[in-house]
Amino acid sequence: MQPRVSSGGQITGHRLARLLGAWRRHGSRRGSADLAAGIRMLVLDGRLPPGTGLPAEREVAAALAVSRTMVASAWEQLRAEGLVVSRRGAGSWTTLPAGAASAPTRDPFDAGDLIDLARAVPGALPGIAAAVEAAQPRLAAELAHHGYYELGLPVLRERIAARFTERGLPTTAAEVLITNGSHNVLAIALRMLAGPGDRVLIEQPTYPNSIDAIRAANALPVPVAMTDDGWDLDGIEAALRQAAPRLAFLIVDFHNPTGLRLDAEGRARLAAALRRTRTPAVVDETHVELDLDGDPADGPPPLAAFTPEWVIAAGSASKSHWGGLRLGWVRAPAEVITRLAVARRSIDLGSPVFEQLVLAELLAGPADAMRERRADLAGRRDVLVDAMRTHCPEWTFRVPGGGLSLWCRLPAPVGTRIAVTAQNFGVWVVPGPRFAAHAGLERWLRLPYTQPPEVLVDGVRRLSNAAASVLDRDVPLVGNALTGPVT
C-alpha cells in the first residue's frame, strides 16, 4: 500500500468534473476507459497532485451524470495502473507508479558546450560598471567600521522602501531587511515559521528551488495546480482550510515558470483567504520589474497591500540587475522583520557591504537602464515566440506579458525524454517535472528567452530536431536531465 505523499486536501465531485471538462470521446461507448483516461491525464499533468483525496464514487457519478458502475470501473483501471490507491475507511487518493519520480540528474552547474536554455537569467544590467565605480568612495568610508549590517545598509533599505511606496504599498526602512537573494528569504521564513512535518502550500508548477528548500526544512509541500488561465483560487481556499499549512509560498507577478500574473481582484480574494485562515505567505516578487508590455509602476498593487500583516514580500536584484550581486530583500511589518533577522542568525550574519553599495547606486540611477532591459527582453521573447511557431508548431504556449520564459505544452507527455535527448543535439532544457512537487507535468518544458536572438533560434532548431526524434519513436530514457538548481 502506497502512503499519501501530499496533503493537498480533498477534491469535490464538482471540481473534478470541472477539471475533466469534455472527458468523453465523441461516439465512444467505453465510458469507463474515457473517464480513466481523463483522470490519468490530470494526474500525470500535475492537475491532481499525488496524495489528492478523491470523492466517493457516488459523488463522482452524480457530478458527471453517469452510473456508479462506470466510475467504479474507471477507478479499478487507475488502481491497476498505480495512479489511484484505495483503503477501506480512508477512501481513495491519487499517486504515481513506482519509478515515476523526477528526472535523473546531470551536472546542474555547468552546461558545457550546450546551448543553455535551462537558466532563466539575463546578463548584467548596463550601468553596473558605473555603479561599481561610484560605490568605491562610499566603501572607503565603510572600511573604518566592522562591516556587519544585520538588517542591511540603511541607504539601501530606504531606497527599496521607496520603491514599494511607489507601487502602492507605503513602506519605511524599518520594514525592509536585506538578504542574500530572494531564495534566502524563503529559507529564513521556513526556519522561523515551519518545522518538520509542517505543510507549506505552493502553486504547481512552481520555482523548483523553493520545493527543495521546503524539503530541506523537513516540511511537506502542498501543491495546488494552476489552471490554463492562472490561479485556482477555489483550490487554494480549499487547501488552506483542509491542509492548514503553516506557510504559503506564492509567485503572483509573472509566475515562474508560467509567466502568468494575478490581477488585483484575484489578489484581494487570495489575501482574504490568507487572512481568514491566518496563513503567512512568502510572496516572491523577483520578476515584478520585468513587465515587458507596460510600466511596473502601473501593475496591480503588491499582494502585501491587501493584507500587509500576513505577507512577507521577497524581492531580488538577480533577474532585474545581475545575478552576481546575490542580493535580495524582505518587506514585512517591522516586528516580523525583527523576528526574521533573529532567525537569520543561524544561516548567515548579513549581506556583503560593497554589493549593497552598488545596488543602492543602481536604484538611485536613471530609469533608462531598466527600460532598455525590458525592451531588450521583449525583443528576445518575440524572437523565441517566432522560432517556436516556425520550428515547433505543435507546441502551444501563452505569450507572457513579463518574466523570462515561455511555458510550453508538448503534443505528448514526453518532456523528460525530450530534455534527455536534447543534450545529444547540443541544447540544455528543463523538463516540466522539475517544477512539480511530486513529478507529473511531463507535457511541459520551460524555455527562457535570455540568450541572444541568434542563439535562441539555433537552440529552438536543435530542440525541434530532438523532439522529432522522440515523438517519431519510443526513445528509452537513458541519460541525464536537470534536477539540480534552476534559476
N, C-alpha and C positions, 0 to 999 in steps of 0.2 A: 504494500500500500504506500503510494507516494504521499508525503506530507504536503501541506499547503505551503508554498514558498512566498506568498504575498498575502497581506491582509487588506486587500483593496476593497473589501466590502461585498455586499450582495447586490447583484443587478436585478432589477424588476423585470417582469414579463413585458411590460410596456416599453421599457428602454431597450430590451433585447430585440423586440420587434422593430423598433425604430432603427437600430444599428443594422439589422439584417436587410432592411429595405425590400427590394423586389428579389427575394431569395429563390423563388420558384421559377425554374426554366420554362419558357413558353412551350406548352403542349406536352410537358413531361408528365409521366404517370408514376414517377419514382419520387414521391414527395419526401419520404424519409431520407433518401440519398441526397436530395437537393437541400434539405434542411441541415443535414450533417455537413455538407459542403460549405454552406453559408457560415455555420459556426466555426468550422475548421479555418476558413479564411480570416474570421475575426480574431481567432487565437493566434494564428501564425503572423498576422499583420499587426499584432500588438494592441488591437482594439479591446480584446478581453484578456488582460494580462494573466499569467499563471497565478492561481490562487483566488480568482474571482468566483464568488459563490453564485451558482446558477439557480434560477427559480425552479419551483416544483413543476413536474411535468404537466399537472393540471393547469397551472397558471400560464405556462407557455402555450399550451393548446388553446386556452381561451384568448390569449393575446394575438395569436396567429390565425385564429378561427380554423383550426384543424383538429383532427382526432388525437386523443391522448395516446392511442396506439402508435400513431405516426411519430410523435415526439419520443416515445419510449424506444422505438426502433432506431431513431437518429442518435439518441443518447448511447445506445448499445454500440453502434458503429464507432462513435467517438471514443468510447471506453476501450474498444478493441484497438484503436489507433494510438492510444496513450495520450489523448487530448482531454479527456474527462475522467475524473476519479469520483467514485461514489462510496459513501459509507453509511450504513444504516444508522439513523438517528442524527446524522450530521449533514445529510444532503449530498449535493454534487458540486464540484468546482473544476475550473479549468486547470490544466497542467501542460507540460511539454514532454514528449517522449524522451527517454534516456538518450543522452548523447546529442541533444538538440540545443545545448547551451551555446555560448558565444563563440565567435570565430577564433581559430587558432592564432597564435602570436607571431608577429615579426618584430624586428628591432624597431621600437617605437620612436627612436630619437634621430634616425638617420635615413633619409630617402635615397642616399647614394646617388647613382646616376639616373634615378627615375624622375619623371615629371611629377612634382609634388602637388597633387590635387586632394591632399588629406588635411593639411593645416589651413585653417581659415584665418590667416594672419597676414596683413599687409606690411609693406616695408615701412621705414620710418617716415614720419611726417616731415615735409620740407620745413626747414627752420629750426630743427633740433640743434644743429651745429651752432647756430647763432645763440640759441638759448643756453647752450653749454658755456659759450664764451661769456655771456652776460652773467651767468651764475658764479663764475670763478671769483670775482671780487667779493661776493657775498660769502663764499666759502671761507675766504681768509678771515672774515670776522667770526666765523663759527669755530675756527680751529683753537681758539683760546678756551672753549668750553668742552664739556665732557662728550657731547655729540649724541646723547640719549634723549630722544623726544618720544616718550611712551605714547602720547596721543598724536604726535606729528608736529611738523613745523607750524607755528601759528599763522604765518602768512599763507601757507598752502591751504590750511583748514578754512581760513577766511574766504579765499577765492573759490573753493569748492562750495562753501555755504552760499556764496553769492550766486553761483550757477543754479543751485536748487531753488533759490528765491526767484530767479528769472523764469524758471519753469513752472512757477505757481505753487511752490512749497516753501513758505517762509522758514529760513534756517539760519542759525547762528553757528559760530565756530565751535561752541560748546557741544553742538550736536553732530560733530564730524570727527571721525577717527581715521587716520592714515594707516593703510595696511600694505602688505606685500602682495598686491593683486586682489581681484575680487574673489578668487577661489579661496584665498586666505580668510576672507570674511566668513564663508560657509564653514570652514574648519573651526574657526573660533566660536561661531554660533553653536555648532554641534557640541563643542566642548562645554559651553555654558548651559545649553538648554536640553540636550538629549543624552541619554545613557544607553548602555547595552540593552537591546531588545525593544527600545522605543521606536515608534513608527515616524517616518518622515514622508509627507506627501510630496510627490513630484509629478510633473507632466510626463507623458510618454508620447513621442520621444522627448529626450532632454539632453542637456550637456553631459557627455559621458563622465567627465572627471567629477561631477557632482555625485554621481552614483558611486564612484569609487570612494569618495570622501565619506559618504553615508555608511558604506560598508566598513570602512576603516574604523569608524566610530562604533562598530558593532550594533548599529541601528538598522532598521528594516525599511527599505524604500517601498512606498505605497504608490504605485503608478496609476494615474488617471489618463486614459487615452485621449488624445486630441482628435477632433473631427477634421474633416476636409476644410471646414470654414473657420476652425480655431478651437477655442477652449470649450470643453463640455462642462459648462457651469453647473448643470444638474448633477453630473457625475462628481464634480469637486465638492458640491454641497453634501452629497450622499456620503462620500468618503470622509469628509470632516466629521459628520455625525457618527458614522458607523465605525471607522477605524480609530477615531480620537487621536490623531497624530500629535506629537509634541512640538512639531515644527513642520513648516512647508518650505519648499524651495521652488521658486517660480521665475519665469522669464517672460515678461509681458511686452517688452519692446524689441521687435524684430527677433523673435524667438529663435534660439539655436537648437535644432537645425532648420525649422520650417520657414523662418523669415516672417512669420505672422506677427501682427500687432493687435493687442486688445484695445478696443475703443473705450471711451470714457464711461459709457453706460455699463459695459461689462466690468470695468474696474470698480465702479460703485457697487455692483452686485457682489463681486468677489470680495471686496473689502468688508461688506456687510456680513458675509459668511464667515470670514476670519474673526471679525469682532464678535459675532454671535456665539461662535464656538471657542473663543478665547485662544486662538491658534496664532502664535507668532510666525511670521514668514520672512525668509531671506529672499529679497527680490533682486535678481541680477539685472543691472542696467548697463552692462558692458557695451551694448550696441546702440544705446539711446542717441548718441551723437551721429550715428551713421544713417540718418534719414536721407535717402538718395533721391526722393521725389519732392522734398519740401524742406522747411527750416525746422530743426529740432525744437526750437522755442515755440513753434505753433502746434506741436503734437499734443496728445492728451496729457493731462496732468499726471505726475508720478502717482503710483498706487498709494504711496505713503500720504498723499494729500487727502485721500478719502478715509484713512484710518491710521494716523501717524503713530499711535501708541502700539500698533501690532505689526508694523513693517520695519524691517532692517534693510534699508536700501544699500546695495553693494554696487559700487562703480569701479571703473578701471581705465587706466591710460593705455592698456596693451593694444587695443584694437583701434582706438581713435588717434593715438600719438605714436607709440612704439612699444612693442613687447619687451624690448631690452631695458626699459625703465623699471619694470616689475613693481609698479606702484598701483594701489587701489585705494578705496576709501569706503567708509560706512557713514550713512546718515540715519540717525535714530534719536529718540529722546535722550536728553543729557544723562539721565540716570542709567539708561541702557548702555550708553557709551562708556560710562564708568565701569559697569559690570563686564562689558566686552574687553576693556583694557586689562582688567584683573584676570579674566580667563585667558587672555593672550599670553600672559607671562610664562605659561607652560609650553608655548610654541616658539615665541621669539620676543625680543625686548624692544622692538621698534623697527623703523624702516630707514634705509640709508639717507643721510642728510643731503649729500650732493645731488642725488637723483630727485629729492624733494625740491631742492632749489631750482633745478632745471624745469621740473613740471610747473612750478609756480611761475617761472618766466613764460612758459608756453601758454598758460592760462591767462596771463596778463597781456599777451601779444594780440595783434590784429586778427580778426576773424577770417581773413583771406585764406590762410593756410588750410583751415578746416573746410572752407567752401571748395577749395581746389581738391582736397582729399575726397570729398563727397562726389564731386563731378568726375574725378578720375575713376572712382569705384563704380559709379553709374555707367560709365563707358565700358568698363570691363564686364560688368554684369550683362550689358546688351550684347557684347561680343560673345559671351558664353551662351546666352539665350539663342542667338542666331546659329552658333556652331551646333548646339544641341538639336535645334529644329532641322538642321541640314543633315547631320550625321546620325542622330538617334531619334528619328521622327516618331517612333512608337513609345518613347518615354514621355511622360507627362509631368508637368510641374506648374506651379503658380509663380509668376514673376514677382519677387518680393519688392516691397517699397523701401527696404533698407536692410541693414545687416551685411553679411559677407558671403552668402552661399545660396545655391538652389537645392531644394529638397525634391529629388526626382523619384517618381514612381515607375517601376520597371514593368514590362509586359508579363513577367513571370517571377515567382519567388526564388530568385537566384542571386540575390545581392552578394552574399559571401563568395559564391563561386566566381562571379564576375570580378570581385576585388582580388581574389587569389590569382585568377588568370591574367588580370590586367598587368600584374608585375612582369609577366613574360613579354608583354607588349610595351614595357617601359613607362608605365604610369602607376602611381600610387593613389588609391582611393580608399575611403572608409565605408564599409557596408552598414546598412540600417541597424542590424542587431547591436552594434556598438552603442547605439543611442537608446537602447531599451534596458529596462531593469532586469528582465528575465528572458532575454532573447526575443524571437519574433522579429517583425519589421524586415523580413527578407525581401520584400518587394521594393525596398528603398535604398538609395545612395545619396550621400551629401556631396555636392560639388562646389567648392569655393571659387570665387572669381577674383582672387587676389593676385594671381600670376599676371605677367604681361600678356597683352592680347594675343600675340603670335604663339606664346606657349599654351594659352588656353585652347586655341584652335587645334594645335598639334596634339595636345592631351586628349581632347574630345575625339579626334580622329582615331587615335590609338585605342581609346576606351571603346569606341564603336566596334572596332575590329575584335577586341577581346570579348565584348558582349555577344557578337555574332557567333564566335566560336563556341561560346557556352550555350546559346539558345539553339544552335544548329544540331547539337548533340549532347548527350548526358556526360558532362565532364566530371570525373571524380574529384573530390575535394582533397587535393594534395598541394601543400604549400603553406604560405603564411598570409594572414590578413590581420590588420591592425587591431590590437586590443589594448595598447598602451595609451599614454596621454594623447588626447585630441584637443586641439585648440580651436 
